[in-house]
Amino acid sequence: MKKIILILSLVFFTSSAFAGSCPMMAKQIDDKIAEAQKLRDEGMKAHDSGNHGKSEELLNKALELFKG
């Protein structure tokens, strides 16, 4: 019986400890989204001005943010 109580206690306490990391994870996602949006906007501006090489470079950098 003691083992069951100990196991349940560990499960409840560890899950509540990980719950505090949700806002940090969300901030990391928000930061990546903001950086990708900036690179996307710059890439489209380069595309519109006819600089397709620079456009592809910037857009590929934006895509790389979501691969890692």
Secondary structure by P-SEA (a helix, b strand, c coil): caaaaaaaaaaaaaaaaaccaaaaaaaaaaaaaaaaaaaaaaaaaaaaacaaaaaaaaaaaaaaaaac
